[in-house]
Amino acid sequence: MAVYLRDLSARAPIAADLPAVKELFAICARVEGELEGHEEDGDLSASWQRIDFQLSSDAWLILTRQGLVVGYGAVWPVNGDGAEAPQGSRWAFCVRVHPAYRGRGIGTLLLRLVEQRARSALENVGDRARGGAFLTTTVAYSNRCARALLEREGYQLERSLWHIVIESQAQAAWSERPYLTLKLELEEEEHAASAPKSPARLLTPTGRTMVRHYCCYEKPLLPGGPPLEKTEPGDASRCL
């Protein structure tokens, strides 16, 4: 059954929707300062092919009456180091909302759908997995609206990290692509802010160098929980 939010509807994606979802990712990335598009495009294609991920139950689209994709949410099981893991240990998710459609409750609805799906899967696993499951997601530091939504919904900032991409001029012997990717993790965000020289100052993007700041949020996932409520549009308390 479709869920309506004043001229918007929700449904599960199909394979043919992949280009439209990639375009949504790219639009969101540009607004968040990633001018060259979203690097997760390739990961998105791969994630739809995972054996533990089903488009019909683990992902959702929000569309306008004209068929424009303005929201996307998905959830999948992982473990702490990002490898696939049995259901019930750790779940990762992503939510994307078109900038022009934020503030209408779309992000809140998608987040609730993600949590509802993860909880329903948790109820199907043994007691050993219960109580030790978590929902986790990574958002751009510049996306203050998404961060506010997550914190309002009970997510805690677990860590902050910088993603650095530097294009080299010489062909690297260990790679077929002229890119070197580095990751710098900061244990506590407030410590980085108080440092005399923060990574943002030391690594200001110049030329083809790109520096992106991300925040990782986490929330304990317990079986049950409140039922999904109808999300009304136009609520100013909702960021997405």
Secondary structure, 3 states (H helix, E strand, C coil): CCEECCCEEEECCCHHHHHHHHHHHHHHHHHCCCCCCCCCHHHHHHHCCCCCCCHHHHEEEEEECCCCEEEEEEEEEECCCCCCCCCCCEEEEEEEECHHHCCCCHHHHHHHHHHHHHHHHHCCCCCCCCCCEEEEEEEECCCHHHHHHHHHCCCEEEEEEEEEEEECCCCCCCCCCCEEEEEEEECCHHHHHHCCCCHHHHCCCCCCCEEEEEEEEEEEECCCCCCCCCCCCCCCCCCC
